[in-house]
Amino acid sequence: MALAIRFEKLLRDGVVPNQSELARLVHVTQPRMTQILNLLHLAPDIQEEILFLPPTTTGRDLLTERDLRPVAAEPDWTRQRRMWGQLVR
């Protein structure tokens, strides 16, 4: 989530001209960059919750970007919140 916010700022401020160039600079594919930036479609309160999740100290993260894709793809924030609630249970 933090990367999505940072990348969006770089694009908005014109530091990087476009998403393709940003993907090249950070050594990810264009589709992967799209996946990261799609997190910005999440409702602001969900974004905030993600940013303040406790850090994972051992093993794998319990929540991944892949888990969030269907939530971010839902345009209705009310539905997103329901989906998010089910995901974090």
N, C-alpha and C positions, 0 to 999 in steps of 0.2 A: 504494500500500500504506500509506504513511504517513497519507494522508487517511482511509482506512478505519479505521485504528487511532484516529486523533484523533476522527473522527465517532462511533465506537462509545463512546469515553470520554464525549463530550458527552451522548450518550443515556443511558448507564449512570449518570452522575452527576446526571442530571435537569436539566442546563443547558438542554437542548432537550427538550420533552415527547415528541416522537415523530419518526419518520422523515420523515413528510410535512412537518412544520414545518421540519426540518433542510434538506430539499430546497429549500423555499421560501427559507430564509435564505441559502443558498449559490448560489441562482439556477440550480438544475438541476432536471430533471424527476424525479418520483418513480421512474420506471423506471431512470433513470441513477443515482440514489442507491442503489437496490437493487443495481445492477451493481457499484458501488463497495464497498458493504458485503459483498457476496458474496465478496470477496477474503479476508475473515476466515475463510472455510471452508477455506482452504488450510492444509496441514500447517504447523506452526510453523517447521520448518526451511526450507521453501520461502519462507515470509513473510520470514524473516531473509535468505535469499539475495537476494530481490527488493530489500529495503531497502539491501543493501550492493552492489548492482550499480553499476558505474562510471557516472558521469553522462554523458549524451549532450551533447557539446559542439558538434556540427554535424549538420545534417540531422535526420531523424526517429529516434525511439527504435526500437531493434531489437525491443523487446518491448513490447506494448501490453496494456491491460486486456482488450481483445477477444481477444487470443491466450490469455489466462488463463482465460476463461470456461469452456471445457470442463474444464479442470483443476479449477477451483473447484467445478464441478458434480458432480465425482466424489466420492462420500462416503468411499471407501476411500483412506486416506493412502498405502498401499503403491502402489496404482494411480496416485494423484496423482504420486508421486515418479517413477514410470516415465514418465508423460506429461510431467512437467517436464523430465526428462532428455532426452527426444526434442525438446522445444521449444527448449532452450538449446544443443543441438548445432549 
